[in-house]
């Protein structure tokens, strides 16, 4: 596997307490921005898509 390129949400602002995400060939990887050395959690595409759909439809 090639090195993952993690990014913070544009909603994070200048805060350091964030979750970072990286694209995977078949989904996404998520890690804690304050502890990247602890690794990441991979999510299959179907689960990641369901999460994003739920998060975006729950916005005020």
Secondary structure, 3 states (H helix, E strand, C coil): CCCCCCEECHHHCCCCCCEEEEEECCEEEEEECCCHHHCCEEEEHHHHHHHHHHHHHCCC
